[in-house]
Amino acid sequence: MNRIILADNQVIFRAGAARTLALEEDMRIVAQCEDLPKLWSALESLRGAVALVASSLRPDPQLLLEKARTAGSRIILIVENHEQVADDVAPAVDGIVCRNIGAGDLIEGVRRVARGQRFIQRANVTAIHSTDSVGTRVRDRLTPKEMQIVALIVQGCKNKEIALQLGTKEQVIKNYLRGIYDKTGVSDRLELALFTIHHRVLAEAAAKAGNLIEMRSA
């Protein structure tokens, strides 16, 4: 049985990854960590695990690798879609995946790392941009306001929090979400977040919308 530690401060991605991996008979999620203290505790108490660790947690690479080696665990680094991994970190971890990784590739990557192999997700950015017709079509159908809501959904915000940030009412956000679900073909906020993450063009548009919100609130 492959024991999995999921460490990520993006609750939507963490939940989606947990749901994907937990369906496999040879995998068991033994811990979910939203911050570094919980990750350090999990690594120390749950030995021999495969830990998927998001770079957004900002772990000290040397400390992370030291704790993993001590526990006999392996590390798969989850990086943002355009993030560059430091030259001294990339060869030291057991795997590297992007947030837009598909479910099948994620499962295969975890299995390879658990077997003692390395797994590096390689993506041709130009090819993805040119062939992601679904992501492009959905991006073009969403209004700027809808894209802002998508960005906040990906960050794990609830309807009340979204309404507060956008200066509107919670019921208005619910109405917007119904339209967004229709345009994207998803049925709930978790599916919407995963759909966005897995389509690079859409993920980039949502990231830009999120940055605009932060600039206005700063």
Beta strands, then each sheet from edge to edge (+ up, - down):
strand 1: 2-7
strand 2: 27-33
strand 3: 50-54
strand 4: 74-79
strand 5: 95-98
strand 6: 119-120
sheet 1: 2+ 1+ 3+ 4+ 5+ 6+
end
